[in-house]
Amino acid sequence: MKRLMYSAGAMALLVSAGMASPVFAAAATDSSNVEEVIVTGTRTTGVKAIDSAAPIEMVGSTALTKVGQPDLIDALSQNLPSFNAQGYGADTAALTLSAALRGLNPDDTLVLVDGKRRHPTANLQVDGGSPFQGSATADLSFIPVGAIDHIEVLQDGAAAQYGSDAIAGVVNIILKNANHGGAIEASGGQYYQGDGDTGEWSINKGFDLGPQGFMNVTAEEHYHDFSRQGGADQRFSNTNGTLKSGLDPLDAAGIPNAPGYPDMNNIYGDTHYNIYKLFYNAGYNLGDNIQLYSFGSYGHRDASAFENYRKPSKIEGCTGTPANPGVFSTTTPDACSSGTFVAPLPAGFSPREAINEDDYSFTAGVKGVNYDWNWDLSTTYGRDYDRVSTINSANAQLFPLLQSVSPTPLAPQRNFADGSYFSTEWTSNLDISRNFNVGLASPLNVAFGGEARRDTFGIGAGEPASYFGAGAQSFTGYGPTDAADHSRTSYAGYIDLAVNPITGLHLDLAGRFEHFEDFGDTEVGKFTARYDFNPMIAIRGTISSGFRAPTLQEEYYSGTNVSPAFAQVQLPPNSPAAAVAGFSKLRPEQSDNYSIGFVAHPIDKLQISLDAYEIDIRDRIVGSGFLLGEEINGAGTETIISQAVLNAISAHGNVLDSGLSYAGIQLFTNGVNTKTQGAELTANYSSDFGEWGHVDWTAGLNYNQTTITKIVALPAVDTAVIPSLGIDQVNLLSPNAISTLTKATPREKVILGAYWTLDKWSVNLRETIYGPTSQLTSIDGSGTGNGATNLQIGTTGITDLDIGYKITKNLRIDMGANNLFDIRPPTVPNVPNGSGGVQPADGNNVYGEPAQFSPFGINGGYYYGRVTFTF
């Protein structure tokens, strides 16, 4: 109640302050940006954001820096109501968080840097139960905020203009190009509960390259430490944290010695990471309207994330010799019928998944104007390479074999090189345009061009110990059946015609043809119109078709996720093993986009826009949900649920851990058709209060609802109905997967802000209101059967505050807090587990774990300080 009152008070402050001026409002951006010339969503030069025929929001450098944690994803999420950031990721998804426009998958948003396609990450988000599942888009964490001049966000389907991935829209990051001056910035902070320590420094500097050129360079480091949420582990503790009775004697004696006991399971929280980033932007005028240009980046990430705690008895063996191997007793726990019992990890262990990542890109081009023709020839190459490892772990099948032929106790291998994966993208573009006087209200702008792109994705096998048997605990290394290299070439051509046939009416028609060597041809088009009745009001609308080619990661990624209770084999859709389970190869997503809206400027310094939209996607690529092959109850009784699933696992070459409760598969498939409908309202206004200072009022509202219009049938070989186990595996998507697509992202997101400046002082107050979200879940993860629960997060207001003071002309300090009133998502309730106890309703292990789909994160309040020196 107290927190609700705090949020209500912050809202009241914004509203009451807004009533002092004609209106408070706006896109959550710098209000001056509406007068800036844009380069996104149009091939016509000189168009301002305020005059765009398509909805475009501008986020300036000031707005990007007025956030707590210095990350580009967070900065955009706190400034754009249609942009939703991932607050928590499981397994390797925790190491590369994503974001998305308009409630769609991140892969449906195209990221550009200075108009050139940004390469994707190789790290595919595999785990189900997340709206971000399947994401392998550009990693915004490798783009330093200090290198950015502003960002243009086109919130409209743009595949006809830019190609694959632009179904939801386009994020175009415009780099700084100053040839002088710069800034040095450093910040630090932590969560209110005292963890998640964060530090960051950034240097930006502009240089002359002779009399006709420039280079702008930015270097940045970003550090973040672990955070932790939740309580004791339900496998070993009662709800009050006391040790359960009836445990294996070895576990009962050793678990209380685990670090942090009884809260020794650290799986829920932020990862630990260090990210280093370097970006440059350069240009040189050759004369005669010709310019050489280049920009590029290098980034390095070291990160690790906790997995579930493992009990001491998970790793045990018996001494012996090659001639007389040690053997476990079949009647006495913790004993050997031959040799001496060895338990090398008496307090258990907490594995971590780790990544060592190198990411770089390079763009070079030449552009100019000849005989009134504008032309731009460029090439861009990007590569992301990830070395994956499991640390502080052990292999439960390998250790007893090695120990059985050694007469002395062995220390198990703890760190494993699980393998690697990489992706590259090499794109070359030629863009040509010219205006022709055709006797209409404006010249006819004719733009056309072509693109050639080469994509690759590969997986490298890990060391044999990482995948022997069931592999290292928490993550099975990539084996020979996973390792492969894949590639794809595509070619595209487009034409774009824009004209004002009469005064006030703007028309834009675009068409694109694209050929992919792995699935053929596609043609898409877009028609955009805007009519200005007068300088105060205009209407605009768009009809377009679009497509998204499946990423090579979605087509070919292969891996195995092992928890203490289940094993989930990720099958590549384009593989023989997937065919055994009845699935076919991936096809492109196809979309139809519609939007209509208006832009109004009723008084000076005020802009209001409202755009309603519908996005219909056919053959949408989604995760299948966890398809069970077998279940083993507490007494060790095995029930075959789908032999086809087990056959697919075998065909893929997997050997699963013993002692699991569930085993099954998951894969990506063209599983559904969806309809996404929504509306975006933005406005901005600037007011001057004289000696009381200046205020930029900002507001934005996004309403977004996704419904499923068709679900593809589950292959008959995978179906199963077993009422006694609560298993009803007859649909491709489980209730959990359906609710994840339709309800786990807030339908409403409102951002209200006031940025007040007076002399040396500034105060940035922002209130973000998230509409209700929910997700169906159960102990087996399907959302039905044992423990079925509808997890819900109600409407929540999150308050951010930043207070700045200029000590000198060049030196500035800021202090502030994100989530000022420490609002946290609800915890997952406990339900009966069928064995006389209780456990979290989603089948996980930590009592009091937060709802992981929370749109505002799981860690509560964060406070920070920042120092900025400009020169």
N, C-alpha and C positions, 0 to 999 in steps of 0.2 A: 504493500500500500504506500509506504513512504517513497519508494522509487517512482511509483506512478505519479505521486504528487509532485516530485521533482521535475519529471518530464512535462507534466501539465504546466508547471510554473514556467519552464523554459519556453513552451509554446505560447503561453500568455504574453511573455515578454516580447516575443517576435511579433505577435499580432498587434499588441498595443502600440509598439514602436511603428509598425507599418501604418497604423491609422493616422499617424502624424503627417503622412504624405499621401498623395492621391492614391497610390497603390503600392504594395510591396510585392515582389515577384521574382522571377526569372529562372531561366536556365541556370543551373548551378555553375556558372562560369563568370569570367570577368565581364562586366556589363559593356565595356568598351569594345569587346570583340565583334559585336554585331556589325560594326562599320568596317571590319577588316575584309580584304579581298581573299576569297577562298580558291582552292585548286582542286577540291574534292567534289565529285558528283556532277561536274560540268567540264566540257572541253572548251568552253568559251572563256576567254581571258577577261579579267577585270570585274568579275561578278563578286558582289559583297554578300556576306552571310545573311544580311538583312533582306536581300533581294533574291535569295536562292529559290528555285522552283521545287527543290526537294528539302526535307527537314534536315538541317545541319546544325549541330551544336558545336560551339567553340569553347575549348578549355585553355585558358592562358596560363603562362608560367606562374603568375601569382597564385592562382587557384591551386595549381599542382603542388606548391610548396607549403600551403596552409593546412597540412595534415600532419598527424603524429608520426606514424611509421613511414619512413621515406621509401615507399614502394609505389611503382606506377599503377599497379592494379588497384591498390587502396585509394590512391589519389583520384582515379577515374570513378571508382564506385562511390566515393563521397561527394562527387560533383555531378554525376549523371543519373537521373532516376531510372533510366532504362538499362543501365549497366549494372550487372550483379556479379559480385566477386565471391569466389569460393572461400569459405571461412575455415574449412577443415578438410583434409584429405587423408585417406587411409593408405597404408603401405607406401609404395613409391609415388603415388599421387600426392602424398604429403610433401614431397620434395620439389614438386613443380605445380603450384596452384594455378588455377585458370579463372577466366571471367567470360561473360557472355552478354550479348544484347538481346533485349526483348524476350527473355525467357527461353531462348533456343539454346542449342548446344554451342559451346565456344567455337567448334569447327565451322559453324555457319556465319562467323564474323571474320572478314578479311582484314588483316593488319598490313598497312603500308608504312614505309618510312620515306618521306619526301616523294610520295607517289609510286614507290617501287615495292613490289611484293616482299614481305619479310618471311624468312624461312621458318619452318615449324620446329618445335622440339621433337626429339626422338622418344621422349618419355610419354608413352601412352597411358592415360588414366583408365585402368582396367576395372577396378572394383565397382560392383553394383551398389544400388542404394544411394546414388549421388546424381543430381541433375547434370553434373559435369562428366559423367562417364563417357568414355570414348574420345575425350579431348586430346588432341595432339597439335595444337595450334601454336602460333608464335608465342614465345616466352617473353612476356613484357618485363619480367624481372631483370633481364639483361640489358634493358634500355635505361640509362641513367637519367633521372629527372632533370639534372643540371644541364643536359645537352639539348633539352626541348625548348623551342620557342613557343609553340602552342600545338594543340591537337584539334583536328577537325573530325567530327564523328558524323558520318552520313547514316541516318537511321531510316534506311529504305533499301529494298532489294536492288542490287547493283551488279548482278552477274553479267548482264549484257554489256556493261561498261568495263568491268574489271576481271571477269572470269569466275572460276570456281571459288567457293567459300563465301561469297558475298550475299547469301540469302537474307540474312538479318540486317546487314549493313557493312560499313567500312569504317575502320579507325585509321586515320592517316596522321602520322606523327611528323610534324614539321620541325626540322632541326634549326638550331641557332646558326647564324652565318655572319656574326659580327667579326670584324678584322682587328678589334681592339678591345681592351677592357676584359672584365671577367668577374668571378666571384669565388670565394672560398667559404664553405659551409660545413658545419659539424653539428651533430645532434646525438642525444642519448635519452633513454627512457626505459621503463619496465612496467609490467602489469601491477595493479594495486596489490595483489597478493604476494609480490616480491620476486616473481620469476619472470622469464621471458626478457632478460636483459638485452637491450638493443643499442647499437652504436653505428654511426654512419659519418663518413666524411666525403666531401666532394670538392673538386677543383674544376672550374671552367675558365678557359682563356682563349682570346682571339688573337690571331697573328696576321700580319701582312705577308703575302707572297709576292713581293715586288709591287710595282705600282698598279697592277691589274688583277691581283689575286688575293685570296683570303684562306685562312685555315682556322677552324674553331675546334678546340680539343677539350674533352671532358674526361676526367678520371674519377672513379668513385669506388668506395668499399662499403659494404653493408653487412653488419654482423647481427645475429640474433640467436639467443640461447633457448634451451628447452623451457617449456611451461608444462604444467601438469594439472589435470582435472579428474575428479572422481574419487572414489574411496577404495575399500578393500576388494579383494578378488573373491568372487562367489564360489570358486572351486575349492578354496581352502579356508574361508572365513565365513562366519555368520554375519548377519547384517550389522551387528554391533562391533565388528572387527575382531571378535575372539576366534580362536582356532577351532575348526570343526573337529568333531570326534570321528573315529573310524578311518582316519587317513593311514596310508602306508607308514610304518614306523620311521622309515628314513625321511619321509616328507614331514611327518609330525615333529621330528627332532630338528630338521634343517630349515624349514620355512621361516620360523621366528627369527632366524639369523640373517634373513635377506635384507639388504639395505632398504630402509623405508618401511619395513613391516609395521602394520598390516597393509599399508598402501604402497606395496612394492611393484604393482603393475602400472607402468607409466605410459601406456599406449595412447591415452587421450591427452593431447596437448600439441604445442608447436614443435616443429623440428629445430634442430641446431644447424645453423649454416653460416658460412662466410661466402659472400659473393663479391668478386672484383670485376669492374666494368671499365672499359676504355672505348670512347667513341670519338670519331673525327668527322668533320665536314669541311670540304675544300672546293674551291672553284677558281678558275683563271680565265680571264677574257683574252681571246686571241685577236680581237678586232674584227671588224666587218660583221658584227652581230653574231659571233660564234664564241661559245664558252665551253671549256672543258670542266667537268665536275667529277667529284668522287666523294664517297663517304663510306665508312665502314666501322666495324666494332669487333671487340674481343671481350669475352666474358668467361670467368671461371667460377665454378661453384663447388664447395665441399659441404656436404650436408648429410645428416643422419637422423633417423626417426625411430623411436622405441616401438617394439612389437610386444606381444603378450609375454608375460613372465612364464618361465618354464620351471617345473618342480624339480627337486634334486634327483628323484628316481627316473627322470627322463633319460639321463645318461648314466649307465652302469654296465659293469661287465665282470668277468671272472678271469683271473690269471691262468696261464697255462703255457704250453710249449707247442711248437709245430707238431711234435709227435704225440702230444697229449693235450689237445685244446681244452681250455676252461669252458665249462657248461653251466648255465643257470639251473638251479633246482626247480623242479616242476611242482613241488609241494610246499616249500618253505620260502616266504618272501625274503628278499635281500640275502640270499644264500646261494651257494654254488654246490652242485653235485660233484664238480671237479674243479679244483683251484680255489683261490681266495677271492671273496667278493670285493669289488672296487667301485666306489661312488666318488668320482673325482670332483664333483661340484656339489658339496654338501649343503650349500645355501641356495641352490638353484641358480638361475641366470636369467638375464633380461636381454634378449637379442635386439640388435638394431639393424635396420636396412640403411645402407649408406650409398652415396653417389659421389663420384668425382667427375665433374662435367666441364668440357671445353666447348665454347660456342663462339663462332666468328662469322662475319659476313663482310663482303666487299662489293661495292658498286662503282662502276666507272662509266662515263658517258660523255657525249658531246651533243650540244644542241645549238640551234641558231635560227636565223631568219634569212631566207634568200628568195628574192622576187615575190615577196609577200607570203611565202610558204613558211610556216613554223614547223620545225622538225626536231626530233629528239631520238637519238640512238643510244641505247644503254645495255649493259649486261650486269647481272647481279648474281653472286654466288654466296650461298650460306650453308654452314655445316654445324651440326650439333652432335657431339660425341660423348657418350656416358659410359663410364666404368662403374659397374654395380657390384656391391659386396655385402656380405652379411657379417657383422662383427659381434663379438661377445656371445657367440653361439656355439653349437656343436652338432655333430651328425650322429643321431641316435642309432642308426644301423651300422655305420662304419666303426664307431668306437668299440663296441663289444667284439667285433671281428678281430680288430687289431690287438685288443687286450687279451683275447683268448689264446694268442700265440706268443705272448710275452710273459715271462715269469715274474716280472716286476710291474708294479702299478704304473700306468702311463698317464700323461697329461693329454687330454683331448685337444685336437685342433680347435681353436676358438674363432679364427677369422678366415673367411672364405672369399675368394675371387669368383663371383657368380657369373661373370661374363661381361658383355658390353652390348650396346646397341648404338646405332648412328642413323642420322638422316641427313640428306643434302638436298638442296634445291638450286638449280642453275636456270635463271630466267633471262632471256634477251628480248628486248622490245624495240620496235620502231613505231613512233607516233608522229603523224603528220596532220596539219590542219591549216585552213585558210578561210578568210572571209571573202564572200562574193556579193557584190551589189546586184540585187535582183529586183529592185524597184519596190521593195516592201518597207515596213517601218524600221527594220534593221537589216544589216547584211545577213546573208545565209552563211553560217559557220559550218564548214564541212571538215570533219575529222575522221581519219581512218588509220589503221595500223595493223601490226601483227605481233605475235608473241610465240616464242618457242621455249619450252620448259622441259627440263630433265630432272626427275625426282628419283631418289634412291632411299632405301631403308635396309638395314641389315642387323642381324643379331650374331654376336660372337659367343662361342661356347665358353663356359667357365672351367675352372680346374675340376678334375674328376671328383675330388672329395666334396665339391659343392652340390653335385647332383647324384652321387652314389646313393642307391636305395631311394629313400624319400628326400634326400638332400639335407642341407643344413637347416636347423630348426628356424622357422618363420619364413624362410624364402628358399625355394629349391633353385639351385643354379641352372643356368641354361645349358642343356645337354646337346649332344650332336643332332638330335631330332628337332631342336629349336633353331640351331644355327643355319643361317642362309642369308644370301644377298638378293635383293629385289630392286627392280628399276622400272621406270615408266617414262615415256616421252609423249608430249602433247604439243599440238600446234593450234594456233587460234588466229582469227582475223576478225576485225570489227569495223563498223562504220557508224558515225554519229552525226546527225543533222540537227542544227538548232537555229531558230529564226523567230523574230517577232513579226508575224504577218500584218498586224495592225498595232497601233500604239496601245501598250498595256498588256498585250497577249504574248506570252512566250511559249513556244512549243519545242520539244526536244524528242527526237526519235533515234533509238540506238538498236543495233542488231549485232549479234556475235555468233560466229561458228567456231566450234572447237572439236578437235579430233584427239582422242586418247587411244593409244595403241592397245590398251588392255580391255576396253569395253566399247570402243567405237565413237560415233559422232553425236554431237548435240548442238541444237540451235536455240537461242534465246533472244528475246527482244524486250524493249522497254519504251513506253511512251509517257512523257511527262508534260504537264501543262500548268501554267500559272497566268492568272489574269488579275491585274491591278486596277480596281475600280477607280482609285484615286491614290494619292500618297499615303492615305491612312489605312486602307484595307485592301487585302488581296486574298484570292482563293487559289489553291493548288491541289494537284492530284497526280497519281501515278498508277499505271497498270504495267506489270512486267511479269516475265517468266524467268525462272532461274534454275540453277543446278548446283550440286556439290559433288565432286568426284570423291569416292571413298579414299581416305588416305592410305598409303601403303602400310602404315602402322595398323590400321583397322583390318586391312586385308590379310596381313601376314604375321602380326605379333603372336608369339607363343610363349607361355610361361605357366608356372604352377604356384598358387598361393596356398600355404599350409598354416592353419591356426591350430591351437590345441584340440579343437573339436571337429574341424572339417578340412578337406582338401578340395580345392577348386582348380581344375585344369582349364586354362584359357586356350581354346582351340583356334587356329587361324581359319577363318571362313573359306579361304581359297586353298584348302588342303584336303587330301584324301580322308584324313581322320574326321573332318567335319561332314564329309559326304556319308561316312558310315553312320553318323547320327542323323542323317536325312536332310542336311542343309546344303544350299547352293552358294555359289560365289556371289560376292557383293556387286550391286549395281549402283549407279549414281542416284542421289536424291534429286527429285524434280520439284519445282515450286511454282506457285502463282502468287504474286504479291499485288495487293490493292491498297491504296491510301488516298485520303482526301482530307483537306484541312484548310485553315486560313491563317493569315498573318495580319496583325493589326498594330498600327502606331497611332493611337488616338490622341496622344499628347507628346510633347517633346520629351525625350529620354526614356520613353516607355515603349517596350515591345512585348506583344503577346502572340503566341502561336499555339494552335491546337491541330493535331493531326491524328486521325483515326486510321487504323490499318487492319488488314487481314493477311495472314501468311498461310497458305495451304501447301503442305509438304507431302508428296507421295514417295513411297519407298524410303521413308526415313530410317536412317541407320541407328539402331539401338542395341543395347546389350540384351541378350536373351533372358536374363535372369538365371538364377542358379538351378540347373536341371539335374536332379538327383539320379544317381546310378544305383546307390545302395545306402542303407541305413543300418547301423549296428547299435543295439540298445545296451543299457548298462550291464546286462547279464552276458553280453558277447554274442547275442543272437543276430545273425545277418539276415536282412530282408533285401532281396533284389527288387529294385524299383523299375529300372530300365536296363536290360542287358545291352541294348544298343549303345547307351551312354558308356557303360563299362567297356564295350568293344571299341568305342571311339578312343577312350583313354588308353587302352592297350595298343591300338593302332598308332597312336601318337608316341608310344614308347615310354609311358609313365609307369613308375612303380610307386605306390602310395604308402604312407606311413601306417604302421599298425596302431590300434587303439583309437582310431577316429570314429566319430559318430556318424558323419555324413561324408560322402564322396560324390562328386559330380563334375559337370562341365559348364562353361559359359563361353559364348562367342558373340560376335557382332553379326547382325543380320538386317536385311531390309524388312523390318518387322511390322511397321505401322504406317498409317497415314494420319497426319495431325492437322488441326486447324488452330491457329493462334490469332486471337483477336484482341485488340487493345486500342488505347489512345494515349497520346503524349501531350501534356499541357505545360508550356514553359512561358515565362515572362521575366522581364527585368526592368528595374527602374533605379535611377540615381537621384538622390535628394541632397540638397545643401542646406545645412542648418546654421550657417554663419559661424559664429564663435563657438558653436557646439559641435562643429565638425561636419563631415560628409559621410553619407551612408549609401552603399550599394545594396539594394534589396534583391534577393534572388529567391526564386521558387520554381519547383518542377514537380510534376505529377505524372507517373506512369501507371496505367492500368493494363494488365496483361493476363489473358486467360488462354490456356492451351487445352484443347479437348482431343481425344483420340477418335477418329472417324472410321478406322478400320484396323484390325489386328490380324496379321497373317496366322494361319493355323499352325500349331505345333506339329512337327512331323509325327505320324502315327506311331513310329517305332519308339518314341520317347515318352509316350503318354502312359499314365498309371493312376489308378484310383485305389487307395488302400485306406478305408475308413478307420481301421483300428489304429493306424499311425497318424491319422489326421492328414494324409497326403492326398492331394487332389491335383496331380500334375497333368492337366489336360489343355492348358493354354500356353502359348509362347511366352507371354508376359505374366508374371505373378502379380497379385494385388500390390505387393511392395513396389514392383517396377512400374506399374500403372500410376500409382500415387506419386512416385518420384517424378514422372514426366509431367503430371498435371497439377500437383498440389505442393510439392516441396520447394517451389520458388514462389515468393510472395506475389499475389495478384496486384497489390497496390504498393507503390513505393513513392513517398513524398519527401522532397528535400526543400527545406525552408532555411534561408540564410540571411544574415545581415553582416556586412563588412563595414565597420566604422573606423574612420581615420580622423585624427586631430593632432596637428603639429607632428610631434615625434611618436605619438601613440597610435596603435591600431588594435582593434578587437574584432575577431572573426567568430561569430556564433552561428552554429548550424544545428538544425534538428532534422534527423532522418527518421521517418515513420515507415515501418515495414508492416504490411498487411499480414493476416494470419497465414500460416503454413501448416502442413500436416503430412504424415507419412504412415502408411500401414506397414506393420512389421510383426514378426513372430519369432519364436525361438529358432526355427530353422531358416529364418530370413525371408520366407516367401510372403509373409503378411497374412497367412491363414493357418488354421490348425492350432497346435499347442501354443498358448500364450499370445494369440492374435490381439493386437493392440493398435489403436489409432493414436499415434504420437502427435501432439498438437502444440504449436507455438502461437500464442495470441498476438494481436496487434501490439506492436512495441515501438516506443520512441527512444531513439539514441541521440544524446546531446554531445556535441563536440565544441570545444572552446579553445581559441588561440589568442593570446595577448602578446603584443609586440611593442618594443620600444627602441627608438633609434638613439644610441648613445652618442654617436657622431654622424656625420654625413655618410660615412662608409660602413659603420659598424652597427649592427642591429642584433638584438636578442629577442627570442620568443620563448614563451612558456605556455603549456597547455595540456589538455587531456582529451583523448578520444574515449567516448563512452563515459562521460563525466560522472554519471551517477551509478556506474558499475552494474549495469543491467546484464543479467545472464540468462541464457536459455533454460527452460525447464529440464529436469533430469528424467531419464528413462525409468519408468516405474518397474517394480519387481513383480513377477508372476510366478505361480507354481511351476516347477521344472519337471514334474512327473515322477520325481524320485524322493518326494517328501520334503524338499527344500524349495527355495526361490532363487530366481536369477533375473537379470534385466530382460525386459520383454523382447528385445531385439536379438536375444541369444548370445550376447557378448558377456564378458566376464567381470566387469568392474561395476560394483554397486555405485549408484549415484552418478553414472556417466552422463554428460550433457547430450542433448539432442544434436546429433552431428550435422544435420541439415540446416542449422540455424543460419539465417542470412546475415546476422551481425556478429558471427564468430562465437567462440565458446569460452573465451578467457576473461571477459569482463573489462573493467576500466584499465586504461593505459595512460600514464603521464609522461611528459617529455620536456626537454629544454633544447633550444637550438641557437646557435650563434652564426651570423652571416656577415662576411666582410666583402664588400664590392669595391672594385677598382677599375 
